[in-house]
Amino acid sequence: MKHHLLPGILAMAAIVVASNILVQFLFGQWLTWGAFTYPLAFLVTDVMNRVYGRDAARRVVFAGFVVGLVCSFIGTQISGEFGPLVTLRIALGSAVAFLTAQLLDIAVFNRLRKGAWWRAPMVSSLIGSTVDTALFFTIAFSASLAVLEPGNDVSWANEILPLLGVGPAVPLWMSLALADWMVKLALALLTLVPFRIIVRSLMHRAT
């Protein structure tokens, strides 16, 4: 392993582990604390991409993917109030969403890397975050995909309620997805400043 990748791999692993733990704790009615840590994975990916290139970013993403698989497996072995903390659908949704969204982030970033410094990380994170949210919540909770795990009762997530408590009537999981997506978009913008600072620091050290 190239030594310059180690900080990125450790940071990605820490974010994945922390998010898997914090997702068990509610923040308000529509979010969990994990919603505030998981989007930082895009920051790590974008920093590695900017400083070390596309291949380095992919290695960091695959390392995070493996850590995520381990976390999901551990979660399936722990029983909570309503069964395993991590169901097959949640594990599948998490894995597919993470890998697809992060690799898409890298591809979009690479297309825009020659533009203004903020454009590549902002656009790639916004697109990646949108795909991540759509894939995870659909795979994990949509009633239309019950065939993925017939024994998993997700009727609670499909209860028809006003969107975020005020909008049109939709399945509950759509409100959860929208709240999660809004946090991801906000953090994609807020992390532009640390992105700039970290990239400058790493490039300064490399020269």
C-alpha positions as CSV (number, residue, x, y, z in Angstrom):
1,M,0.0,0.0,0.0
2,K,1.4,3.4,-0.9
3,H,1.9,5.4,2.2
4,H,0.2,8.5,0.9
5,L,-3.1,6.6,0.7
6,L,-3.1,5.6,4.3
7,P,-4.6,8.8,5.8
8,G,-7.4,8.7,3.2
9,I,-8.1,5.0,3.9
10,L,-8.1,5.6,7.6
11,A,-10.4,8.6,7.3
12,M,-12.8,6.8,5.0
13,A,-12.8,3.8,7.3
14,A,-13.5,6.0,10.4
15,I,-16.4,7.7,8.6
16,V,-18.0,4.4,7.5
17,V,-17.7,2.9,11.0
18,A,-18.9,6.0,12.7
19,S,-21.9,6.3,10.4
20,N,-22.8,2.6,10.9
21,I,-22.9,3.2,14.6
22,L,-24.6,6.6,14.6
23,V,-27.3,5.5,12.2
24,Q,-28.8,3.7,15.2
25,F,-29.5,7.0,17.0
26,L,-32.4,9.3,16.0
27,F,-31.9,13.0,15.4
28,G,-35.4,14.5,15.3
29,Q,-38.2,12.7,13.5
30,W,-36.7,12.2,10.1
31,L,-32.9,11.7,10.5
32,T,-30.3,9.8,12.4
33,W,-26.9,11.1,13.6
34,G,-25.3,9.0,10.8
35,A,-26.8,11.4,8.3
36,F,-24.3,14.0,9.4
37,T,-21.2,11.9,9.2
38,Y,-21.7,9.7,6.1
39,P,-21.6,12.6,3.6
40,L,-18.0,13.3,4.7
41,A,-17.1,10.2,2.7
42,F,-17.5,12.4,-0.4
43,L,-15.1,14.9,1.0
44,V,-12.4,12.2,1.5
45,T,-12.9,10.9,-2.0
46,D,-12.7,14.3,-3.6
47,V,-9.6,15.3,-1.6
48,M,-7.8,12.1,-2.7
49,N,-8.9,12.6,-6.3
50,R,-7.7,16.2,-6.4
51,V,-4.4,15.5,-4.7
52,Y,-3.4,12.0,-5.8
53,G,-5.7,11.3,-8.8
54,R,-8.5,9.0,-9.9
55,D,-6.9,5.7,-9.2
56,A,-5.9,6.7,-5.7
57,A,-9.5,7.8,-5.0
58,R,-10.8,4.5,-6.2
59,R,-8.5,2.6,-3.9
60,V,-9.7,4.6,-0.9
61,V,-13.4,4.0,-2.0
62,F,-12.8,0.2,-2.3
63,A,-11.2,0.2,1.1
64,G,-14.3,2.0,2.5
65,F,-16.5,-0.5,0.7
66,V,-14.8,-3.4,2.4
67,V,-15.1,-1.8,5.8
68,G,-18.8,-1.2,5.1
69,L,-19.3,-4.8,4.3
70,V,-17.7,-5.8,7.6
71,C,-19.9,-3.4,9.5
72,S,-23.0,-4.7,7.8
73,F,-22.0,-8.3,8.6
74,I,-21.5,-7.4,12.2
75,G,-24.8,-5.6,12.3
76,T,-26.6,-8.7,11.0
77,Q,-25.3,-10.7,14.0
78,I,-26.6,-8.2,16.5
79,S,-30.3,-8.4,17.5
80,G,-32.2,-5.2,18.3
81,E,-35.7,-4.6,19.5
82,F,-37.2,-5.5,16.1
83,G,-34.7,-8.1,14.9
84,P,-31.1,-7.8,13.4
85,L,-29.8,-4.2,13.5
86,V,-28.9,-4.7,9.8
87,T,-31.2,-6.6,7.5
88,L,-30.2,-8.1,4.1
89,R,-32.0,-5.2,2.3
90,I,-30.2,-2.5,4.3
91,A,-26.8,-4.2,3.8
92,L,-27.5,-4.6,0.1
93,G,-28.8,-1.0,-0.3
94,S,-25.8,0.4,1.7
95,A,-23.2,-1.5,-0.4
96,V,-24.8,-0.7,-3.8
97,A,-25.4,2.9,-2.9
98,F,-21.9,3.5,-1.5
99,L,-20.0,1.9,-4.3
100,T,-22.1,3.3,-7.1
101,A,-22.3,6.9,-5.7
102,Q,-18.6,7.1,-4.8
103,L,-17.4,5.8,-8.2
104,L,-19.8,8.2,-9.9
105,D,-18.4,11.0,-7.8
106,I,-14.9,10.1,-9.0
107,A,-16.0,10.0,-12.6
108,V,-17.8,13.3,-12.5
109,F,-14.9,15.0,-10.5
110,N,-12.4,13.8,-13.1
111,R,-14.5,15.3,-16.0
112,L,-14.5,18.7,-14.2
113,R,-11.1,18.7,-12.5
114,K,-9.7,21.3,-14.9
115,G,-12.4,23.9,-14.1
116,A,-12.7,26.2,-11.1
117,W,-11.5,24.6,-7.9
118,W,-14.9,24.4,-6.4
119,R,-16.8,23.1,-9.4
120,A,-15.6,19.5,-9.4
121,P,-16.1,18.8,-5.7
122,M,-19.4,20.5,-5.6
123,V,-21.0,19.0,-8.7
124,S,-19.6,15.5,-8.1
125,S,-20.7,15.5,-4.5
126,L,-24.2,16.7,-5.3
127,I,-24.7,14.1,-8.1
128,G,-23.1,11.3,-6.0
129,S,-25.2,12.2,-2.9
130,T,-28.4,12.2,-5.0
131,V,-27.7,8.8,-6.4
132,D,-26.6,7.4,-3.0
133,T,-29.8,8.5,-1.4
134,A,-32.1,7.2,-4.2
135,L,-30.4,3.8,-4.3
136,F,-30.2,3.2,-0.6
137,F,-33.7,4.1,0.4
138,T,-35.3,2.4,-2.6
139,I,-33.4,-0.8,-2.1
140,A,-33.7,-0.9,1.7
141,F,-37.4,0.1,2.1
142,S,-39.5,0.3,-1.0
143,A,-42.4,-2.1,-0.9
144,S,-41.9,-2.7,-4.6
145,L,-38.6,-4.5,-3.8
146,A,-40.0,-6.8,-1.1
147,V,-38.9,-9.7,-3.2
148,L,-35.3,-9.0,-2.1
149,E,-36.1,-10.2,1.4
150,P,-39.6,-11.5,1.7
151,G,-39.2,-12.2,5.4
152,N,-38.3,-8.6,6.2
153,D,-41.4,-6.6,7.2
154,V,-40.9,-3.0,6.0
155,S,-44.5,-2.0,6.3
156,W,-43.5,0.6,8.9
157,A,-41.4,2.4,6.2
158,N,-44.3,2.3,3.8
159,E,-46.9,3.9,6.0
160,I,-48.5,6.7,4.1
161,L,-47.9,10.1,5.8
162,P,-47.4,13.7,4.7
163,L,-44.0,14.3,3.2
164,L,-41.8,15.6,6.1
165,G,-45.0,16.1,8.0
166,V,-46.3,18.9,5.7
167,G,-46.3,17.8,2.1
168,P,-48.3,15.3,0.0
169,A,-49.1,11.9,1.3
170,V,-46.2,9.5,0.5
171,P,-44.6,6.4,2.1
172,L,-42.6,7.3,5.2
173,W,-39.3,6.1,3.6
174,M,-39.6,8.9,1.1
175,S,-39.7,11.5,3.9
176,L,-36.6,9.8,5.4
177,A,-34.9,9.9,2.0
178,L,-35.7,13.5,1.4
179,A,-34.4,14.6,4.8
180,D,-31.2,12.6,4.3
181,W,-30.7,14.1,0.8
182,M,-31.1,17.6,2.1
183,V,-28.4,17.1,4.7
184,K,-26.1,15.6,2.1
185,L,-26.6,18.6,-0.2
186,A,-26.0,21.1,2.7
187,L,-22.8,19.3,3.7
188,A,-21.6,19.1,0.1
189,L,-21.6,22.9,0.1
190,L,-20.3,23.4,3.6
191,T,-17.3,21.0,3.0
192,L,-16.0,23.1,0.1
193,V,-14.1,25.2,2.6
194,P,-12.3,22.3,4.4
195,F,-11.8,20.7,0.9
196,R,-9.9,23.8,-0.2
197,I,-7.9,23.9,3.0
198,I,-7.0,20.2,3.1
199,V,-6.0,20.1,-0.6
200,R,-3.8,23.2,-0.2
201,S,-2.1,21.7,2.8
202,L,-1.5,18.3,1.2
203,M,-0.2,19.8,-2.0
204,H,2.1,22.1,-0.1
205,R,3.6,19.1,1.7
206,A,4.1,17.3,-1.6
207,T,6.2,20.2,-3.0
